[in-house]
């Protein structure tokens, strides 16, 4: 079924890639207008981190023909007991219609019409973009309450931990299906494992620092995560095959690194080439030349993004798969 995804604004390209990964679609399969993404999709939309709402596509129109298109649509085909109509203007574009006037088109067409602005069974939204208007039925509104899982709210903290929204998006960027295992070989205090666990994936975390592992355990238990395994070990010496890897590489003075970063990252990537079954999403610090290092591997860089943290730090997010 054709869906409309209203993307959040932190990074539109990353938000789009997250949807495409879970929908198993490519750029040629979708249409992007402002922060509105349209494509055929059917998956558990509740997984998404960088999407605000998901709709069932009904129709689209230009500004001039909106009244006629609203009048011609078969509203009985989507109406269920009650309805509401809201206007979502994604860019504060000039749009002079009112919700009440547009709602009359539905009222006149459906059998036994009833308006319920708070608890309607049929939530219709008119999505206004610069050049097009999309009319859709609300399917899912994403309310993850990421603020309740920010690093500073956890029992155990670490200054370089990524925020939960980015952690969830990274997991989704792999396209990992239900039943597979998410592996974080530099798990730290468990930020990525928490989000993967909340999506009901089995998780495996490794860290060379036993204190970090104990902090991760406390954090995972605090959020009532089940089906996780933690193990102390060296990420450059893993021998078991793993499905999907999602990790934020250690860096900086606050991380216990006993090797030069280039050496550490190079040895880890060599190990990853031997153990990875499917895909990996890796965060490199922005001050490190990750592209030069990746050119020496047998990995294909499928996607690459930069996530701004603050004026002195950005994170380079790379989606990797093995070259065939």
GICOR-V710791 format. One record per backbone hydrogen bond with DSSP energy under -0.5 kcal/mol. CO is the residue of the C=O (numbers start at 1). NH is the residue of the N-H. E is the energy in kcal/mol with one decimal. If there is no record, write none. Layout:
co:CO nh:NH e:E
co:CO nh:NH e:E
This chain:
co:1 nh:41 e:-2.3
co:2 nh:57 e:-2.0
co:3 nh:39 e:-1.8
co:4 nh:6 e:-0.5
co:4 nh:55 e:-2.9
co:5 nh:7 e:-0.9
co:5 nh:37 e:-2.4
co:6 nh:52 e:-3.2
co:6 nh:53 e:-1.1
co:11 nh:15 e:-2.5
co:12 nh:16 e:-2.6
co:13 nh:17 e:-2.3
co:14 nh:18 e:-2.1
co:15 nh:19 e:-1.8
co:16 nh:20 e:-2.5
co:17 nh:21 e:-2.3
co:18 nh:22 e:-1.8
co:19 nh:23 e:-2.3
co:20 nh:24 e:-0.9
co:20 nh:25 e:-2.3
co:26 nh:29 e:-1.6
co:27 nh:30 e:-1.5
co:31 nh:38 e:-2.9
co:33 nh:36 e:-2.3
co:35 nh:7 e:-2.5
co:36 nh:33 e:-2.9
co:37 nh:5 e:-3.2
co:38 nh:31 e:-2.2
co:39 nh:3 e:-3.2
co:43 nh:45 e:-1.3
co:44 nh:47 e:-1.9
co:45 nh:48 e:-1.5
co:50 nh:8 e:-2.4
co:52 nh:142 e:-2.3
co:53 nh:6 e:-2.7
co:54 nh:139 e:-2.8
co:54 nh:140 e:-2.2
co:55 nh:4 e:-2.0
co:55 nh:57 e:-0.6
co:56 nh:137 e:-2.4
co:59 nh:135 e:-3.0
co:61 nh:133 e:-2.8
co:63 nh:66 e:-0.9
co:65 nh:69 e:-2.5
co:66 nh:70 e:-2.7
co:67 nh:71 e:-2.3
co:68 nh:72 e:-2.2
co:69 nh:73 e:-1.2
co:73 nh:75 e:-1.4
co:74 nh:77 e:-1.2
co:75 nh:78 e:-1.4
co:75 nh:79 e:-1.6
co:80 nh:82 e:-2.6
co:82 nh:80 e:-0.6
co:82 nh:122 e:-1.1
co:83 nh:116 e:-2.2
co:84 nh:124 e:-2.8
co:86 nh:88 e:-0.5
co:86 nh:126 e:-2.9
co:87 nh:89 e:-0.6
co:88 nh:90 e:-0.8
co:88 nh:128 e:-2.7
co:89 nh:92 e:-0.6
co:98 nh:102 e:-2.0
co:99 nh:103 e:-2.2
co:100 nh:104 e:-0.8
co:101 nh:104 e:-0.7
co:102 nh:105 e:-1.2
co:102 nh:106 e:-0.6
co:103 nh:106 e:-0.6
co:103 nh:107 e:-2.4
co:104 nh:108 e:-2.4
co:105 nh:109 e:-0.7
co:106 nh:109 e:-0.8
co:106 nh:110 e:-2.1
co:110 nh:113 e:-0.5
co:114 nh:83 e:-2.3
co:116 nh:120 e:-0.8
co:121 nh:123 e:-0.6
co:122 nh:84 e:-2.0
co:122 nh:124 e:-0.9
co:123 nh:138 e:-3.1
co:124 nh:86 e:-2.3
co:125 nh:127 e:-0.7
co:125 nh:136 e:-2.3
co:126 nh:88 e:-2.8
co:126 nh:128 e:-0.7
co:127 nh:129 e:-0.6
co:127 nh:134 e:-2.6
co:128 nh:90 e:-1.9
co:132 nh:129 e:-2.5
co:133 nh:61 e:-2.6
co:134 nh:127 e:-3.6
co:135 nh:58 e:-1.9
co:135 nh:59 e:-1.8
co:136 nh:125 e:-2.8
co:137 nh:56 e:-3.3
co:140 nh:54 e:-2.9
co:140 nh:142 e:-0.5
co:141 nh:143 e:-0.5
co:145 nh:148 e:-1.7
co:146 nh:149 e:-2.1
co:147 nh:150 e:-0.7
co:150 nh:153 e:-2.4
co:150 nh:154 e:-0.5
co:151 nh:154 e:-1.2
co:158 nh:161 e:-1.6
co:163 nh:167 e:-2.1
co:164 nh:168 e:-2.4
co:165 nh:169 e:-2.1
co:166 nh:170 e:-2.4
co:167 nh:171 e:-1.8
co:168 nh:172 e:-2.4
co:169 nh:173 e:-2.1
co:170 nh:174 e:-0.8
co:171 nh:174 e:-1.0
co:171 nh:176 e:-0.7
co:172 nh:175 e:-1.9
co:177 nh:180 e:-1.6
co:180 nh:202 e:-0.7
co:181 nh:183 e:-0.5
co:181 nh:244 e:-1.4
co:182 nh:204 e:-2.4
co:183 nh:185 e:-0.5
co:183 nh:246 e:-2.1
co:184 nh:187 e:-0.7
co:184 nh:206 e:-2.6
co:187 nh:190 e:-2.6
co:190 nh:194 e:-2.3
co:191 nh:195 e:-1.5
co:192 nh:196 e:-2.3
co:193 nh:197 e:-2.6
co:194 nh:198 e:-2.3
co:195 nh:199 e:-1.1
co:196 nh:201 e:-2.2
co:197 nh:200 e:-1.9
co:202 nh:182 e:-2.4
co:203 nh:229 e:-1.6
co:204 nh:184 e:-2.7
co:205 nh:231 e:-2.1
co:206 nh:187 e:-2.6
co:207 nh:233 e:-1.6
co:208 nh:210 e:-0.6
co:209 nh:213 e:-1.7
co:210 nh:214 e:-1.9
co:211 nh:215 e:-1.9
co:212 nh:216 e:-2.6
co:213 nh:217 e:-2.4
co:214 nh:218 e:-2.0
co:215 nh:219 e:-2.2
co:216 nh:220 e:-2.7
co:217 nh:221 e:-2.3
co:218 nh:222 e:-2.0
co:219 nh:223 e:-1.7
co:220 nh:225 e:-2.8
co:221 nh:224 e:-1.4
co:227 nh:203 e:-1.9
co:229 nh:205 e:-3.2
co:231 nh:207 e:-1.4
co:233 nh:235 e:-0.6
co:234 nh:237 e:-2.1
co:235 nh:238 e:-0.6
co:242 nh:277 e:-2.5
co:243 nh:278 e:-1.9
co:243 nh:279 e:-0.5
co:244 nh:183 e:-2.7
co:245 nh:281 e:-2.6
co:247 nh:249 e:-0.6
co:247 nh:283 e:-2.1
co:252 nh:255 e:-1.3
co:255 nh:257 e:-1.6
co:256 nh:258 e:-0.6
co:260 nh:264 e:-2.8
co:261 nh:265 e:-3.2
co:262 nh:266 e:-2.4
co:263 nh:267 e:-2.4
co:264 nh:268 e:-2.2
co:265 nh:269 e:-2.6
co:266 nh:270 e:-2.0
co:267 nh:271 e:-1.9
co:268 nh:272 e:-2.8
co:269 nh:273 e:-2.0
co:270 nh:274 e:-0.8
co:271 nh:274 e:-0.9
co:271 nh:275 e:-1.1
co:272 nh:276 e:-2.3
co:275 nh:242 e:-2.8
co:278 nh:322 e:-0.6
co:279 nh:245 e:-1.7
co:280 nh:320 e:-3.4
co:281 nh:247 e:-2.2
co:282 nh:284 e:-0.6
co:282 nh:318 e:-2.6
co:283 nh:249 e:-1.8
co:284 nh:316 e:-2.9
co:285 nh:288 e:-1.8
co:288 nh:290 e:-1.8
co:289 nh:293 e:-1.1
co:290 nh:294 e:-2.6
co:291 nh:295 e:-1.7
co:293 nh:296 e:-1.1
co:294 nh:297 e:-1.9
co:298 nh:323 e:-2.4
co:299 nh:301 e:-0.5
co:300 nh:302 e:-1.0
co:300 nh:321 e:-1.9
co:303 nh:319 e:-2.4
co:305 nh:317 e:-3.0
co:306 nh:308 e:-0.6
co:307 nh:315 e:-2.8
co:310 nh:309 e:-0.5
co:310 nh:313 e:-2.0
co:313 nh:309 e:-1.9
co:313 nh:310 e:-2.2
co:314 nh:286 e:-1.7
co:315 nh:307 e:-3.2
co:315 nh:317 e:-0.7
co:316 nh:284 e:-2.8
co:316 nh:318 e:-0.5
co:317 nh:305 e:-2.5
co:318 nh:282 e:-2.5
co:318 nh:320 e:-0.6
co:319 nh:302 e:-2.3
co:319 nh:303 e:-1.1
co:320 nh:280 e:-2.2
co:321 nh:300 e:-4.0
